[in-house]
Amino acid sequence: MPAPRRTGTPDDRSAGPLLRTVPAGAGGRAMTVIRRLRAGSRIRHRHRPWPLCRHCCGLALDMGSARTRAWIAGRGTIIDVPTITFPGAGAVHPIQRGAIVDVPGTARMLDRLLSRRLPRLTRPLVVVTAPVLDGPAYRERARTAVEVLRPRAVLTVPTARAIALAANADLSLPLLVVDIGAHLTEVVLLVDGIVFDARRTALGTTDLADAGATAEISEAITGMITSMLRQDRTSLTADALSRGALLAGGGALRPDLTRRLIGGLHAPLRAVPAPHTAAVRGAAKILQAAHAHPSAGGTSPPGPGPLSR
């Protein structure tokens, strides 16, 4: 059943300042970091953009119920695989309906998928997308699973914000994001890039094989947005809807679903280019901004880094 939310999440504090300080794609000025070579001796190392920087490693992750997507800094490609692990004779889905139900299984999947792809002797800076309404539980479980990759720091970001960044949306204006995933659909209102309100339903593209599921998902999304409009004592939701909701996730690739939504909302929709990979591409932008941030550091410290949240 759709659940409302009107307060910002801890995720808003983790990635937000990085984007305001160093806009994604802008690069910014190269920063100088101190690298200890031996006791009593220090040398200054010029922080360089990926892939030229050999002293650091970065990873953006979007772990969905059906697919897991990863972007490794300097590679320029997105790894896209089923979210499946094999603890024994059969396959197990460690993430279901947007929740991590099997942390060790998720860790095994990440180890199998990424450990050999990451540069040796480095500890990656990791940015992980998270459903807005799963809160601390999802973030804690995601960080625990990612520990298998020995990260030097982990940032989490609301999936809706990552989608907005991938679409190059104007975050100075209210923005309505509709993310139709495999097992979960979220409707999120962003104001100044911060989560202002959100709804969710446990329906997604895997349900579309059932007769009538297209209408069910469309009606659920329309109902969530209608509820947000009624409960919003400001004009923010209405303003965002009038400009056109941003549509992402695998559901954005379904013309039948898109047509139903436009008819039900009586408002325009804007599909994100390559909507199924929008979240990981937005996370990659945050990763690039964090890489150039003065608090990131250019080396891999032995413990959790200053960006851990």
Secondary structure, DSSP 8 states (H G I E B T S, - for coil): ----B-S--HHHHHHHHHHHHS-TTT--S--EEEEEEETTEEEEEE---TTT--S--EEEEEE-SSEEEEEETTT--EEEEES-B-SSSS-B-SEETTEE--HHHHHHHHHHHHTTTS-TT---EEEEEE-GGGHHHHHHHHHHHHGGG--SEEEEEEHHHHHHHHTT--TTS-EEEEEE-SS-EEEEEEETTEEEEEEEES--GGGGGSTTHHHHHHHHHHHHHHHHHHH-SSSHHHHHHHH-EEEESGGGG-HHHHHHHHHHHTS-EEE-SSGGGHHHHHHHHHHHHHHTSTTT-SS--SS--TT--
